Structures are given as C-alpha cells and as structure tokens.
Amino acid sequence: MRKNKGSISALIRLLKMSRGSGPKLVCSIILAAITSVLTLLIPYFFGKIVDLFVGDLDMSQVTKYLLFIVSFIITTAILTYIMNTLNYKISYDTVQKLRDSAYEKINRLPVSYIEKTSVGSIESLVINDCETVSDGLLMSLNQFFTGIVTIVVVFVIMFIINWKLALLIAVITPVTLLITAVFLSSINKHLKAHSAAKGRQTGFLNEMISNLREIDNFDIDKSIDGKLKNIDKEYRKIAVKATYLSSLVNPSTRLFNGSIYAIVALLGALSVISGGMTVGALSSLLAYATTYMKPINEISGVFSELSDSLACASRIFEYLDEEETESFDKECSVEFEGNIELKDLVFSYDGKRNVIDGMNLKIPSGTKVAIVGTTGCGKTTLINLLMRFYEPKSGQILVDGKPITDLSKNELRSHVGMVPQDTWFKTSTIKRNILYGVHNREVSDEEIEKTSRLLGVHSFVKHLPKKYDEFITSKREDISDGQRQLLSIDRAFMSDPEILILDEATSSVDAITENKITSAVRVLCEGRTSIIIAHRLSTIIDADMIVVMDQGKIIELGDHKTLVNKGGYYSKLYDSFMQ
Amino acid sequence: MKFILEYMKKYKIQCLIGPLFKVFEVVFELLVPLIIKNIIDKGIGNNDSSYVKQSVILLIVFAIVGFSCTILAQYMSAYSAINICSDMREDTFSKVLNFRSKDIDKLGTSRLLTTLTSDINQIQVGINLALRLLLRSPFVVLGAVIMAFTIDMKISLLYVAVVAILAVIIALNFRRSLPAYKAVRSELDNVVTETDDGLNGVRVIRGFTQTDNETKNFKVHTDKLNQLQKASAKITTILNPLTFLIVNLFLCILIYTGAIEFGNGNLSQGEIIALYNYMGQILVELIKLTNLIVQISRALACSNRVSSVIEMPVSPVIDTYGASSELLKFNKVSFSYNDDDSYALKDISLSLRKGESIGIIGKTGSGKSTLGALIARSYMPSEGEITYADGIPPKIGYTMQKTRLFSGSVEYNIKLDREDITSEDVDFAIDVSCARDFVKSKDMELTESGKNLSGGQRQRLNIARAVASKPQILILDDASASLDAITENNLIEKINSMTEMSKVIISQKIKSVKNCDKIIVLDEGSIVDCGDHETLLKNSDIYKEMYALQTKEATV
C-alpha cells in the first residue's frame, strides 16, 4: 500500500514537473480518444456496406458510406500525426527537464554525497532512468486512456449491434483481465531479478572501463574477462526467463481472443441463420471482437511498463530530494582582505575519529602560510573546510573577522583560487580551462599567453597542433601530470583571487621548472594570502609561517629557521628531506 | 547488418526455429478469414448449422495450435536475442581489454561504456523484435495477398499495389531515419561526458564557482539532444498515419470495385468479407512493421557503433622480440602518441641488467612517464627495437603516476586475481610499501577508486600491488610524490633492499634516484646525459642544476 502511495505521489510530481507539457498532454489524450472512436466507427460502416451486398446492390448507398469512411480515415490520419508529434515532444521535453534538474542537483548536493556515491550510479540515473520515465510513464499514460476509450466505445457499438453477444463478451472480459493480472504479478519477481542483474553488470563494466590501464599493467585481463563471463552466465539465465515470460502476455491474451472470436462466430452465425441479425452485423461484430482485445493487451502491457517507470521516477525523486548544501546565490562583491582565523576547529568524516581536532590559527592577510605533516594528518581536510566543501563538527573559521557561514558559499569561493591535489579539467579546450575561474572580465589572448609563459604552460602548449584550442581530457596521455599541474596553477591565477590555496600543486613538477615558476608564483602571490601544502619542503622555506600538523592538531608553528633550530618534528622532517 | 548476422550463426537453429514457428502461427491466422467466409457462404448461405459448428471447432483448434507455435517462437527469440547480445558484449569487452592504451585514448571511456551497455541493449531489443516480427509481418502481408488471389485475381492486384507503395515509403523512410538516429546517439555521448565531468570535477567546479555556468552548459547539450531527437522522431512519426491512410483508402477502393464485381455476379458476400478481413490484417501488420522499422534502425545504428569497436584494429603489438644479453635493451627507440612526427621520445638507447637499478630524471614533459610506459609495454615503440634476454619479456611491476584502485578489499587490490600471488606475498607487499600503518586488516574495504583513503595512502597501495608479484623489473613512476619525507625515506630503503629485482625509478627528485646504478637524464624526449650520481654531478648541466636547487635549502 505504501509502495502504491509512493508511486502515486511520484506520478503527481512528474505531472507537476512536466507542467509545460500539460496542455500538450491533455490535447494528446483528447486526440487519442477522438482517433480511437473514429477508427472504431470504420468497421461499423463497412458492416453497413456488407449488408448491402444482397440481391440488387444500391451503388449510391455504397458510395455514401464510403464517403463517410474516407472522411473518417483522413481525419484520423491527420489527428494521429498531430497526436504522435505531441507525444514525442512531451516525451523528449520531459526527459530533458528531468536530466537538467538531475544535473543541477549534482551541483547542489554536498561534496560528501558525491564522493560517497559511485559516479556510475548517478550517471545511470541521469542518462537511463530519466529516459525510462519519459518513455514509459507518459506514453503508457496515453495508452491507458486510449485503451479505456476504445474498450468503452467498442462495447457500446457491440451493444447496438447485438446486445446479447455483447453481454456475453462483457462477462468473459473480466476473466481475461484477472488472468493477465495474476500472470503479471507472477512474473514481476523475475522482472525485478532481471533489472538487479543488469545493474550488477553495468556496475562491473563501469568500474573496469575506468580502470583499463591498471588491468593492462597487471596483466589481469584474462581474469577480468572471466568475471564478466561469470556475471553474464547468471545474467543470461535471468534475462531469458524474464524476457520470455513478459513476451507471453500478448500471445496468451491472443489465445483468449481467438476463443472469444470463435464463440462470437458460432453464436453470431447461428443467430444469422435464425434471422436474429444480418451478415454485415456479424462481420462488424467479428471485427470488434478482434479490436476490443487489443487495448486490453495494451493496458496489461502498460501496467508493467508503468510500474517499471514509476520505480525509476521514485528513484529520481528520491535523489532530487537529497539534502542540499549548495545554493546558487549571486556573489555580491564586498570588501575582502583575506584575514583567516581558525577557532577551536573540529571535524570528523565518520563521526568517530576527529581528523581535525581543535585547531586554532590566525593567518593575516597577505602572508604565505605553509602546512606540513605526514600523509593523512588532515591537511587537505583543512582546505575542504575552508572552501566549505565540508562543514566543521564544531568551532568556526573566520574571514576578516566574520564567520564564513555568514558569507554565501559562492561569495567565499569567488575570493579563493584553488589548485587541488587531484588535477581535473573540463573536457574542453585548454583556453577554456585556463579561463575557467574568470568572472565578468574579458581576457585577451596576449594576457593568457603572458601568464602561461610565466608558469611554464606556454612552453608545452606551443607544441600542440592547435595550441590553446587543443582539447584536454582526463585521459589524454600526451600531457604529463606535471604539465597538468602547471595548467591547474595557471587556472587558479587567472581567476585573480585574494586567497590562494596550493595543495601539493607541484608534486609532479621537476625542480628546474619548479624553480622557474616559483619566482613567478612569488610575484603573482604578491598581495594575496596564500596557503601552501607541500611535501617538498624546498617550496615552503620562504613561508612567513609554517604550520606542522599531526593527527589533526598543530604541533609546531613558526618560520623555517625557528623550527629547524627548535629541533622538533619539523627539523626531523627536514633532515629526512635533505637526505 | 552483416555484423549481427555473424553473431546469429552460433544460434542458427534457434534463430530459424523462432521465425519458422511464427510463420506457422501466421498460417493459422490467415486461415481464419477463409473459415469465416465459408461459415457465411456455406453455413449461413445453406442454413447449415452443423457446418457452422464444425468450422468454429476448427477455429478454436487453430487458435490453440497457433498459441503453441507462438510460445515456442517467443522462447527461441528471447533465448537468441539475449545470448547473441551477451556474446557480443563479452566479445566487445574482451576486445576492449585487448586494446592498447593508445586505442582507449582514441575512443574515450564514456563511449566504450555506452557501447557496452545501452548500445548492446538496443540491439537486444531489436533482435528480439525482429525475430518475432520481421518475418511474421511480411509473411502475413504476402500470405494475405496470396489468399486474396485465390478469391479474386483482379481485385487482388490492388493488394500488390498497396504493398508496393508502402514498401517504397518504408524503405525511403528507413534511409533517412538511420543517420538521424546516429546523430542522436553521438550527442548522447556528449551528455554522458558532461555528466561525468560534473561528477568528477565537483571540487574544481565549486571552487571556481562555476556551478551556474556548468548547469547552463549542460542545458545547451540537452537542448541540442532534444532537437536532434525531435528531428529524428519527425521522420518516423509520419510513417504510422501514412500507412493507416493508404491502406484504408485502398480498402475503400476495394469495397467499391468489390461492389461493382458483386453487381456483375463475380463475387459473393462471404468473399467480400474475406477480402476486407485480409486487407485489415495487412493494415495491422504494416503498422507493426513500421514500428518495428524504427526499432531496427536504432538497433542497426547501435550495431554500427559496436562493430566499429570490435573491428577497430588494435594498434600493433610486437610479440616477438629479439634476444639480447641484457634483461632489457632499447635500441634507438622513438615514440609518438599520435603517430606523427611530434615525438614524445626520440632515439632512446638503454639497457638494464638483472638486479640493476636505473633512475630516470628530467623536466616536466621531458618524456619520463612515456619511457616508463614503454618499458612496461603499455605503448609500443613507433621506431626502433626493444630486445630481451632470450627474447622473453621480463615480468614487470608497474606503478603509474595516477593511482586507480578498485572497490573491494585491500587484499583484492594487491592480489588482483593473480593466482601466483600468495597471502605471504600480500603481507610482504604491504610491508615493503610502508602501508602497514594504515592497513589494519587485509579485509579493509575500499570504496570506488579508493576514495576513502588519502592520496599518500593510495600511492602506497599502488606500490604494494606492483611489488606483490615479485617482478623482475619494478617501475616506479613518481610513486612517492604524495608521501611525506619520513615515509618516503623508509620506502626508498625498503625498495632498495630488494636487491634481486631490477628497478626503474622515475622521479623529479634527485634523492629518489641518486642511489641508482645508472641515472638517465631526459630532456625533450632525448637522453641528454647518463651515468651514476657522481659522474652526472660532474658532467650534466641539467642534473647539476637540479641538484643545486634541491640542496640549496641547506644553505638558507
């Protein structure tokens, strides 16, 4: 019962969502009703004509009826065309609307949700589920209405022709429906197993396709290949069963249909012999006996499609209802200096272990601060909190004396330029990526080249066939990781931020290039607050302040000289580095 | 088309039995109007109610026999469609696994994934429908025409005309709808790429406050997809009402000429009903056929995409190697990613003996990682020759710069189904890679791509799985970039203690390579200097400069 309720509310929501298509949907349903009535009247008039085929044939009567029929046919064809056009428009507009909101949702969900959920499953929701809903739901809705109209009209006409036979058919029909319903519910289990098996298969393929190079390197393609075969072995069995069973719905009702047809033929013919009705009436009745089963078939098909797409719709809405942490507020430029202060900051990913465990720190505007510590000590987490990708468990971060929660996220982030540890670029041109963080400002090609030259980007871009218009993707092998990092730094500087965050920004860059760009970075950092995370201590020796972290706490603080002389953890780290 | 037929071969019998029994079903269906005709002309005409009863029993028998034929046919077609497509999926996947890195770069992973999943699913739907209906519909049409001929030759010519006209219309439509649908599929690839970008780039997109723009940009692509879909649907939508219109108009002509024939005494009432019924059957089947055509054109467009993957030549793999006295020897090897003259590596000659270690150092983009990938045989040289001891490539453990872990346990990620790796090997690997301090248990579960670990932790597992197989050559490509200095020193020490293993250590840091027997300095794809640490300090400008930069802090 609850499941039904969920499905119904999903349906209502979907209809609300496709409101723009509302008039179209209503038109489509009305057209469906009209065309099915017109289509059904055609056999009736043909029956009338057949009845004229006795003795002397009245050609003028034949022509009269034929003209009726021709006008019906033309109207029906035109209306059907309009209806189908409306239908595909509704369907494609709805899938687009669903996809657009599913994508927009990605941008509003907390980072933690996206990083916890597998990329493949969200992707499959945006691509496949949305399509299933638009194809299935609206179309089946339409078929459902046409089906009902057809059944009603057919019965009315059959009643007019011969009420006794019509009554007989009316009694048998619920039996058919019952049989179909029982049959459908019995195969439902198999359909579910089918979609689960398909999900497993897709999940597996998704992961393996993203790890192709690893599979190649470790030479495990045979065993991976075998795994798919194993998954498929099970899938084949389940899929054949489900597909076969659902393809039996139609023939079964057709068998039933055949029997009804035979009964109508028998009783009808006997009734004609005894003078109860005309041959033409029998012919129309037989034609209707065939047509009236069709919508019943369709409706039973519609139910399985409907439950399938409603399940998808509920899944989509469940996803769309996930708690949002992001908003699209427009940033309003307030004065921004870049003084940062951490106050008793505590954070935990799992609620158990504190990754940041009571940090206090003041970073005055315009200074260069370095954060060092063993891997997993919470350096990147700190950046996550500062950028508000995650929210602290307790304590706060202040910027220019104001808690960052008072600023909108976009406002805060628009003042920060970030070079993340994992480089990522949009599948687009290098130029577009360099200008990725640039707001409301025209940037000339000369300006791009100037900064790119300084940061060592130009020296490899100039060798690419299309230079800055070359496409960069996450898979492109001929741009090295070091070069990607340079691009990433370029991108951050082009956004002209007050605060700059470099998280292992040059870990894959060689010493010479690094040295060359370090001076450039120094110049570019002038007047900006910069936070640098690095294992390579050479890049941070000139920092105004070095923060040494261990297990989420600050254990040492000071500039390079002070810390080395102190002979604590940092000096040990430095010795290791210099070895 | 040929491609799909090739796959059907294995299921020849099922693919033949299915449609064959569909044909039987059709035969029984086609006899129905004839029986009705007889009921009207003979039964009603002669007031013979026992004839009517006999005929009706025949009708029921036909319905049951027809049903039996159908359920057999449905099973055969479901069985073939699913097995054919599973075969196709497995073959495509095997092929993809055989691809060289270069081939994967060319196709793109999102394209490969759509092909393996949704393209093949479309084909499955297409085959299943085609086996059930593709033969059935033309057969019903043909049968109906033949039956009509047995009733009245002259009028039956109308049937031939209607079938011919519709065949032309369907064929023309098919030719136009195929490319339109192809365009839809390839735009869908773009939408997939955008979605992928949106998910993987979540931090950067937010960090640069691009969420608004990305949402707009996504809409640009869905808009385009929407337009292409509508354009494609526009072509196919006309088919259905047009068929309806033509067949019904012919029906009117049929009745009209039938009436004239009847007036001339050439046609009975029963016959006119039979003719009418046959035309009705033709209509139903043709409408089914037009819907089928839409599905088939989709399946064909998808099958082209699948076959282009399966038939794509794998970039050549060299599998016979010359023998050399060394474990591995590069002789004037050059490499280009795009098979043109933009060489990433040029004229590389080097050799590696058992137990020897080579360091590779050089500026960003100088070709270090590419050289590592060539030693690991991920890429094949464009020019030059690689030889091995006894002509047999050595066992290699390769750690790439970018770490990608699988979802599953730590043990699985280290073992990776390699049967020759024992549980002791796994433990050994965890120790060597300094991963023991965060790997509390080998059953520790990793999420997709190991997202629940820090960058440095992932790197250590990456090293662990490379050393687990006790390779003859271990290639470490910048494997310690995300490690802090203390952990890194521990790691270097442990790696160096495996003296029987040859090592190729690629790094930016002098420290990582200075203990190597031989250090190669790369610049713009060529070896500029080679020697041990002391020699290079004397002879190599680049090395000297790097060394000076990396040690200058000592004097700050």
Boltz contact constraints between the chains, C-beta under 6 A:
constraints:
  - contact:
      token1: [A, 49]
      token2: [B, 255]
      max_distance: 6.0
  - contact:
      token1: [A, 50]
      token2: [B, 273]
      max_distance: 6.0
  - contact:
      token1: [A, 53]
      token2: [B, 262]
      max_distance: 6.0
  - contact:
      token1: [A, 53]
      token2: [B, 269]
      max_distance: 6.0
  - contact:
      token1: [A, 53]
      token2: [B, 272]
      max_distance: 6.0
  - contact:
      token1: [A, 57]
      token2: [B, 259]
      max_distance: 6.0
  - contact:
      token1: [A, 57]
      token2: [B, 262]
      max_distance: 6.0
  - contact:
      token1: [A, 57]
      token2: [B, 263]
      max_distance: 6.0
  - contact:
      token1: [A, 62]
      token2: [B, 259]
      max_distance: 6.0
  - contact:
      token1: [A, 66]
      token2: [B, 252]
      max_distance: 6.0
  - contact:
      token1: [A, 69]
      token2: [B, 252]
      max_distance: 6.0
  - contact:
      token1: [A, 70]
      token2: [B, 252]
      max_distance: 6.0
  - contact:
      token1: [A, 73]
      token2: [B, 248]
      max_distance: 6.0
  - contact:
      token1: [A, 77]
      token2: [B, 241]
      max_distance: 6.0
  - contact:
      token1: [A, 77]
      token2: [B, 244]
      max_distance: 6.0
  - contact:
      token1: [A, 77]
      token2: [B, 245]
      max_distance: 6.0
  - contact:
      token1: [A, 80]
      token2: [B, 241]
      max_distance: 6.0
  - contact:
      token1: [A, 81]
      token2: [B, 241]
      max_distance: 6.0
  - contact:
      token1: [A, 84]
      token2: [B, 237]
      max_distance: 6.0
  - contact:
      token1: [A, 85]
      token2: [B, 237]
      max_distance: 6.0
  - contact:
      token1: [A, 88]
      token2: [B, 233]
      max_distance: 6.0
  - contact:
      token1: [A, 92]
      token2: [B, 226]
      max_distance: 6.0
  - contact:
      token1: [A, 92]
      token2: [B, 229]
      max_distance: 6.0
  - contact:
      token1: [A, 92]
      token2: [B, 230]
      max_distance: 6.0
  - contact:
      token1: [A, 96]
      token2: [B, 222]
      max_distance: 6.0
  - contact:
      token1: [A, 96]
      token2: [B, 226]
      max_distance: 6.0
  - contact:
      token1: [A, 99]
      token2: [B, 222]
      max_distance: 6.0
  - contact:
      token1: [A, 100]
      token2: [B, 219]
      max_distance: 6.0
  - contact:
      token1: [A, 100]
      token2: [B, 222]
      max_distance: 6.0
  - contact:
      token1: [A, 103]
      token2: [B, 218]
      max_distance: 6.0
  - contact:
      token1: [A, 104]
      token2: [B, 215]
      max_distance: 6.0
  - contact:
      token1: [A, 106]
      token2: [B, 198]
      max_distance: 6.0
  - contact:
      token1: [A, 107]
      token2: [B, 211]
      max_distance: 6.0
  - contact:
      token1: [A, 107]
      token2: [B, 215]
      max_distance: 6.0
  - contact:
      token1: [A, 111]
      token2: [B, 202]
      max_distance: 6.0
  - contact:
      token1: [A, 114]
      token2: [B, 202]
      max_distance: 6.0
  - contact:
      token1: [A, 115]
      token2: [B, 451]
      max_distance: 6.0
  - contact:
      token1: [A, 118]
      token2: [B, 448]
      max_distance: 6.0
  - contact:
      token1: [A, 119]
      token2: [B, 199]
      max_distance: 6.0
  - contact:
      token1: [A, 122]
      token2: [B, 199]
      max_distance: 6.0
  - contact:
      token1: [A, 123]
      token2: [B, 195]
      max_distance: 6.0
  - contact:
      token1: [A, 126]
      token2: [B, 195]
      max_distance: 6.0
  - contact:
      token1: [A, 127]
      token2: [B, 192]
      max_distance: 6.0
  - contact:
      token1: [A, 202]
      token2: [B, 117]
      max_distance: 6.0
  - contact:
      token1: [A, 205]
      token2: [B, 116]
      max_distance: 6.0
  - contact:
      token1: [A, 209]
      token2: [B, 109]
      max_distance: 6.0
  - contact:
      token1: [A, 209]
      token2: [B, 112]
      max_distance: 6.0
  - contact:
      token1: [A, 209]
      token2: [B, 113]
      max_distance: 6.0
  - contact:
      token1: [A, 211]
      token2: [B, 404]
      max_distance: 6.0
  - contact:
      token1: [A, 212]
      token2: [B, 104]
      max_distance: 6.0
  - contact:
      token1: [A, 214]
      token2: [B, 404]
      max_distance: 6.0
  - contact:
      token1: [A, 217]
      token2: [B, 398]
      max_distance: 6.0
  - contact:
      token1: [A, 218]
      token2: [B, 416]
      max_distance: 6.0
  - contact:
      token1: [A, 220]
      token2: [B, 416]
      max_distance: 6.0
  - contact:
      token1: [A, 220]
      token2: [B, 417]
      max_distance: 6.0
  - contact:
      token1: [A, 221]
      token2: [B, 97]
      max_distance: 6.0
  - contact:
      token1: [A, 223]
      token2: [B, 417]
      max_distance: 6.0
  - contact:
      token1: [A, 225]
      token2: [B, 94]
      max_distance: 6.0
  - contact:
      token1: [A, 225]
      token2: [B, 97]
      max_distance: 6.0
  - contact:
      token1: [A, 228]
      token2: [B, 93]
      max_distance: 6.0
  - contact:
      token1: [A, 229]
      token2: [B, 90]
      max_distance: 6.0
  - contact:
      token1: [A, 232]
      token2: [B, 86]
      max_distance: 6.0
  - contact:
      token1: [A, 236]
      token2: [B, 82]
      max_distance: 6.0
  - contact:
      token1: [A, 236]
      token2: [B, 86]
      max_distance: 6.0
  - contact:
      token1: [A, 239]
      token2: [B, 82]
      max_distance: 6.0
  - contact:
      token1: [A, 240]
      token2: [B, 78]
      max_distance: 6.0
  - contact:
      token1: [A, 240]
      token2: [B, 79]
      max_distance: 6.0
  - contact:
      token1: [A, 240]
      token2: [B, 82]
      max_distance: 6.0
  - contact:
      token1: [A, 243]
      token2: [B, 78]
      max_distance: 6.0
  - contact:
      token1: [A, 244]
      token2: [B, 75]
      max_distance: 6.0
  - contact:
      token1: [A, 244]
      token2: [B, 78]
      max_distance: 6.0
  - contact:
      token1: [A, 247]
      token2: [B, 74]
      max_distance: 6.0
  - contact:
      token1: [A, 247]
      token2: [B, 78]
      max_distance: 6.0
  - contact:
      token1: [A, 251]
      token2: [B, 67]
      max_distance: 6.0
  - contact:
      token1: [A, 251]
      token2: [B, 70]
      max_distance: 6.0
  - contact:
      token1: [A, 255]
      token2: [B, 63]
      max_distance: 6.0
  - contact:
      token1: [A, 255]
      token2: [B, 67]
      max_distance: 6.0
  - contact:
      token1: [A, 258]
      token2: [B, 63]
      max_distance: 6.0
  - contact:
      token1: [A, 262]
      token2: [B, 56]
      max_distance: 6.0
  - contact:
      token1: [A, 262]
      token2: [B, 59]
      max_distance: 6.0
  - contact:
      token1: [A, 262]
      token2: [B, 60]
      max_distance: 6.0
  - contact:
      token1: [A, 265]
      token2: [B, 56]
      max_distance: 6.0
  - contact:
      token1: [A, 266]
      token2: [B, 56]
      max_distance: 6.0
  - contact:
      token1: [A, 269]
      token2: [B, 39]
      max_distance: 6.0
  - contact:
      token1: [A, 269]
      token2: [B, 43]
      max_distance: 6.0
  - contact:
      token1: [A, 269]
      token2: [B, 44]
      max_distance: 6.0
  - contact:
      token1: [A, 269]
      token2: [B, 52]
      max_distance: 6.0
  - contact:
      token1: [A, 270]
      token2: [B, 49]
      max_distance: 6.0
  - contact:
      token1: [A, 272]
      token2: [B, 44]
      max_distance: 6.0
  - contact:
      token1: [A, 273]
      token2: [B, 44]
      max_distance: 6.0
  - contact:
      token1: [A, 273]
      token2: [B, 47]
      max_distance: 6.0
  - contact:
      token1: [A, 273]
      token2: [B, 49]
      max_distance: 6.0
  - contact:
      token1: [A, 279]
      token2: [B, 40]
      max_distance: 6.0
  - contact:
      token1: [A, 279]
      token2: [B, 269]
      max_distance: 6.0
  - contact:
      token1: [A, 283]
      token2: [B, 273]
      max_distance: 6.0
  - contact:
      token1: [A, 328]
      token2: [B, 212]
      max_distance: 6.0
  - contact:
      token1: [A, 374]
      token2: [B, 484]
      max_distance: 6.0
  - contact:
      token1: [A, 375]
      token2: [B, 454]
      max_distance: 6.0
  - contact:
      token1: [A, 375]
      token2: [B, 456]
      max_distance: 6.0
  - contact:
      token1: [A, 375]
      token2: [B, 483]
      max_distance: 6.0
  - contact:
      token1: [A, 375]
      token2: [B, 484]
      max_distance: 6.0
  - contact:
      token1: [A, 376]
      token2: [B, 454]
      max_distance: 6.0
  - contact:
      token1: [A, 387]
      token2: [B, 207]
      max_distance: 6.0
  - contact:
      token1: [A, 410]
      token2: [B, 209]
      max_distance: 6.0
  - contact:
      token1: [A, 413]
      token2: [B, 207]
      max_distance: 6.0
  - contact:
      token1: [A, 413]
      token2: [B, 209]
      max_distance: 6.0
  - contact:
      token1: [A, 414]
      token2: [B, 209]
      max_distance: 6.0
  - contact:
      token1: [A, 418]
      token2: [B, 207]
      max_distance: 6.0
  - contact:
      token1: [A, 420]
      token2: [B, 203]
      max_distance: 6.0
  - contact:
      token1: [A, 421]
      token2: [B, 455]
      max_distance: 6.0
  - contact:
      token1: [A, 424]
      token2: [B, 201]
      max_distance: 6.0
  - contact:
      token1: [A, 424]
      token2: [B, 204]
      max_distance: 6.0
  - contact:
      token1: [A, 426]
      token2: [B, 197]
      max_distance: 6.0
  - contact:
      token1: [A, 427]
      token2: [B, 193]
      max_distance: 6.0
  - contact:
      token1: [A, 427]
      token2: [B, 197]
      max_distance: 6.0
  - contact:
      token1: [A, 436]
      token2: [B, 208]
      max_distance: 6.0
  - contact:
      token1: [A, 437]
      token2: [B, 208]
      max_distance: 6.0
  - contact:
      token1: [A, 460]
      token2: [B, 365]
      max_distance: 6.0
  - contact:
      token1: [A, 475]
      token2: [B, 105]
      max_distance: 6.0
  - contact:
      token1: [A, 477]
      token2: [B, 105]
      max_distance: 6.0
  - contact:
      token1: [A, 478]
      token2: [B, 337]
      max_distance: 6.0
  - contact:
      token1: [A, 480]
      token2: [B, 365]
      max_distance: 6.0
  - contact:
      token1: [A, 480]
      token2: [B, 369]
      max_distance: 6.0
  - contact:
      token1: [A, 481]
      token2: [B, 401]
      max_distance: 6.0
  - contact:
      token1: [A, 482]
      token2: [B, 364]
      max_distance: 6.0
  - contact:
      token1: [A, 483]
      token2: [B, 364]
      max_distance: 6.0
  - contact:
      token1: [A, 483]
      token2: [B, 365]
      max_distance: 6.0
  - contact:
      token1: [A, 507]
      token2: [B, 481]
      max_distance: 6.0
  - contact:
      token1: [A, 508]
      token2: [B, 478]
      max_distance: 6.0
  - contact:
      token1: [A, 508]
      token2: [B, 481]
      max_distance: 6.0
  - contact:
      token1: [A, 509]
      token2: [B, 364]
      max_distance: 6.0
  - contact:
      token1: [A, 510]
      token2: [B, 363]
      max_distance: 6.0
  - contact:
      token1: [A, 510]
      token2: [B, 364]
      max_distance: 6.0
  - contact:
      token1: [A, 510]
      token2: [B, 508]
      max_distance: 6.0
  - contact:
      token1: [A, 511]
      token2: [B, 546]
      max_distance: 6.0
  - contact:
      token1: [A, 511]
      token2: [B, 549]
      max_distance: 6.0
  - contact:
      token1: [A, 511]
      token2: [B, 550]
      max_distance: 6.0
  - contact:
      token1: [A, 512]
      token2: [B, 363]
      max_distance: 6.0
  - contact:
      token1: [A, 512]
      token2: [B, 545]
      max_distance: 6.0
  - contact:
      token1: [A, 512]
      token2: [B, 546]
      max_distance: 6.0
  - contact:
      token1: [A, 513]
      token2: [B, 363]
      max_distance: 6.0
  - contact:
      token1: [A, 513]
      token2: [B, 364]
      max_distance: 6.0
  - contact:
      token1: [A, 515]
      token2: [B, 549]
      max_distance: 6.0
  - contact:
      token1: [A, 535]
      token2: [B, 484]
      max_distance: 6.0
  - contact:
      token1: [A, 538]
      token2: [B, 553]
      max_distance: 6.0
  - contact:
      token1: [A, 541]
      token2: [B, 553]
      max_distance: 6.0
  - contact:
      token1: [A, 541]
      token2: [B, 556]
      max_distance: 6.0
  - contact:
      token1: [A, 573]
      token2: [B, 485]
      max_distance: 6.0
  - contact:
      token1: [A, 576]
      token2: [B, 485]
      max_distance: 6.0
  - contact:
      token1: [A, 576]
      token2: [B, 486]
      max_distance: 6.0
  - contact:
      token1: [A, 576]
      token2: [B, 489]
      max_distance: 6.0
  - contact:
      token1: [A, 577]
      token2: [B, 485]
      max_distance: 6.0
  - contact:
      token1: [A, 578]
      token2: [B, 554]
      max_distance: 6.0
  - contact:
      token1: [A, 579]
      token2: [B, 489]
      max_distance: 6.0
